[in-house]
Amino acid sequence: MTDKRNYYDILGVKRDADADEIRKAFRKLAVKYHPDAGGDAQKFKEISEAYTTLSDPQKRKEYDQLLMFGGIPGADFGGSGGRNRTYTYTTGANGTDWSEIFDNIRSGDGAFGGFDFSSIFGGAGGSGAARSNRPVKGGDLTMSIDITAEEAFSGAQRKVSYTIPSTGERQSLTVKVPAGAVDGGKLRYRGRGEYGMNGGARGDLVITTHVAEHPLFKRDGADVRMELPLSMYEAALGTTVDVPTPEGKEVRLKIPAGTQNGKTFRFKDLGAPDVKRKGNKGALYVTVQVKVPTMLSKKERDALEALKSADERSYREEVERYGA
């Protein structure tokens, strides 16, 4: 009886599945049916043919057009070498050596639409029966967690759960986010990833931290930057301001008279903890932003006009020397 399943059916995805969904479906089935792991070679052949076509945008477009007109293209549609190539899993004059195929796909050398099997089987080399009995380390798994800016400064804990692709089992662990965590930082938990084969070690679980932006403090590694608004009167006459720090404390900053817009003050060891150098902290940089008042009252305008008349400085001397 003719198999009426199309490539989408074989991978277990919908026709509008995106590239990532197709890749994940193939990955899951490849782990299950890979011959080197004791799986079904025929089924692996089917899912490989399906992935080869659906992972290639042009081949997938042509395939979808044939489906639209009622056809169900078969195994000769999208082999790795072209539309009319088939995958043969026998050894002989007219066949392809199974071990040669997997020498390539294990090392990521371009079989099956560029899918790198080393991410599943740990990049093991070798060939044939000797390789199939060799312990192979499981692949790494990845996930991400979101933390607030305050948690990144002080450290935090998160209980997370994730799925092992090869078995479908759910596992949990408590993630300890170190003080000073940065956006895009990596936390590696060894032996918590995919299971190995033939007694091989498990892979790792790699967790990426996504840190929310703080409304005031901006991170630059362990250094922290902030802007401090000042009135033009405070900048001209000088003042003292209590500045907040990432730890929730305050530090007193003396603003000298005549401070210009953009002036930056540095406070050593008042930034974030340095995750690369334990026990150290970055600096806190405070940049002055001079604010000019708008919507002046008559009294304010009169006062400023009087100040303007009394001011004999030339503020545009450097510009005017290049004028006509």
ABEGO torsion letter per residue (X at the ends): XBBABBAAAAAGBBAABBAAAAAAAAAAAAAAABAAAGBBAAAAAAAAAAAAAAABAAAAAAAAAAAAAGBBBBAAABBAAEAABBBBABBEAABBBAAAAAAAAAAGBGBGGGBBAAAAAGGBBEBEAAAAABBBBBBBBBBBBBBBAAAAAAEBBBBBBBBBAAAGBBBBBBBBBBBGBBBGBBBBBBGABBBBBGGBBBBBBBBBBBBBBBAABBBBEABBBBBBBBBAAAAAAEBBBBBBBAAGBBBBBBBBBGBBBGBBBBBBGABBBBAABBGBBBBBBBBBBBBBBBGBBAAAAAAAAAAAAABABBAAAAAAAABX
